[in-house]
Amino acid sequence: MNKLEIQKKKRRIINLCLVGLCVLILAGFILADQLANRKTTVTVTAATAQTQLTELLESLPTAVAKCSKYVVEHTGIEVLSVEDGVAREFVVKVKYETLDVAAMYEANKEAIFSMAWEYAEGVKAAGKKVNATLIQIQVQNFILEKLQNEDWKKSGECEIYFYDVRAEKPVMYISDEALNNLLGGYVAVKEDIKATTEITVDGEIISIASDNTFRNGINQCFGLVNYDAERPDTSSPLQQKWNGIKADFHKNFIEQNRWLYILEGIGNTLALTGLSLLLGIFLGLLTAIVRVVFEKTGKLYYLDRIARVYVSLIRGTPLMVQLLIIYFVLLLPIGIEKFPAAVLCFGLNSGAYVSEIIRGGIMSVDAGQTEAGRSLGFGYGATMFHIVMPQAFKAVLPALCNEFISLLKETSVAFYIGVADLTRAGIKIRSITYSNFMPLVAVALVYLIMVLILTKLVGVLERRLRKSER
């Protein structure tokens, strides 16, 4: 067995050991997760369930919702039984007696909405601004009077759930259906108010589809707090983490097709990068030629001074400051849009660096190549175009590709002037969902994927250039 085969065998053994170690670590995580998910010793009694239910009901009404307070005060709950449910839950069967809010609402819906509409129109006619609280104050006394003066009693049975979530005591969960029963159709009433888009006032049909303030004012008469309709998660710790990631992903990208913001941002980023690179190559080539001509012939003195100032100015100031100056100081006053301003800024910035790359490539070509061209009868321009530039371009092509990759990342500051690039897409999603992790990490991953793809293409190009050299 030769030395090469021994090295291969060692690598295989090391790889197998690493795989085995990863399997052991994964198995350890799974075992710890299952042990952590064992049912605890906490339990629920009829007395504790009765106490927690009473405390929850008393805490539900908002501070100014007189109707909610009245309904809760006239709601009685009696725990009938407590049974172990499947997995990590306790099923509490309760008997309730409450007010039939849904029946009262259906009987007086037209009057409630008409009263609110007439009040809102009167406020507007007086030149004042209508808000939801004013509508609530005006309407809730009417609703409260209807609840007090008529017999709306209702009774029945429903189930409340307590979940073992590895805490000191189980967490109580009341579904929308259970709360709707306990408070006489409260949830159904609130949903109907939100869904109402048309009302009839004095025989005239009026659209309120876009008047959220009007609907919110009526809805606040049935205001509730301290209520969460989301079922507690009793899965294992690892599963809870995974469920949280899935929920966060769905909220940030799937809901209302927010992933389209990312897709639009990718398109704008690539367009901005491509146009800026074309402008940068043009400016860089022009600047490099001016400087090379001056260094080799002494001609174009004034253009060389301008090129030096341009390169020094761009390379000596931060890109973001350049972007802000170009857009807000120079172009915004004359009506230039954000995207063209960003292209101009990144093109100017890239041109300064490209000029040094190309100039270095031209200067790296042996002086004998120029002399050989002149000896063949070519002029200076023809020698540069046919002999020097092809060799220089081949030498600097990988560096130009790397400049393209750098430019792709640098365009992320374009959101400062409002360009809808990839970074701004992530910030927009973040502002909607109030989630920091998922949108920003997604933007970083997309940039990383694009950079890795471009890096791979540059690597392929460099290998082909090396083959052509051989």
Secondary structure, DSSP 8 states (H G I E B T S, - for coil): --HHHHHHHHHHHHHHHHHHHHHHHHHHHHHHHHHHTS--S----HHHHHHHHHHHHHH-B-TT-HHHHHHHHT-EEEEEEEEE-STTEEEEEEEEEEE-HHHHHHHHHHHHHHHHHHHHHHHHHTT----HHHHHHHHHHHHHHHHHHS--EEEEEEEEEEE--SSSS-EEE--HHHHHHHTTSHHHHHHHHHH--EEEETTEEEE-TT-HHHHHHHHGGG-B-S---S----S-HHHHHHHHHHHHHIIIIIGGGTHHHHHHHHHHHHHHHHHHHHHHHHHHHHHHHHHHHHHHH---HHHHHHHHHHHHHHHTS-HHHHHHIIIIIIIGGGT--HHHHHHHHHHHHHHHHHHHHHHHHHHHS-HHHHHHHHHTT--HHHHIIIIIHHHHHHHHHHHHHHHHHHHHHHGGGGGGGT---HHHHHHHHHHHH--SHHHHHHHHHHHHHHHHHHHHHHHHHHHHHHHHH-
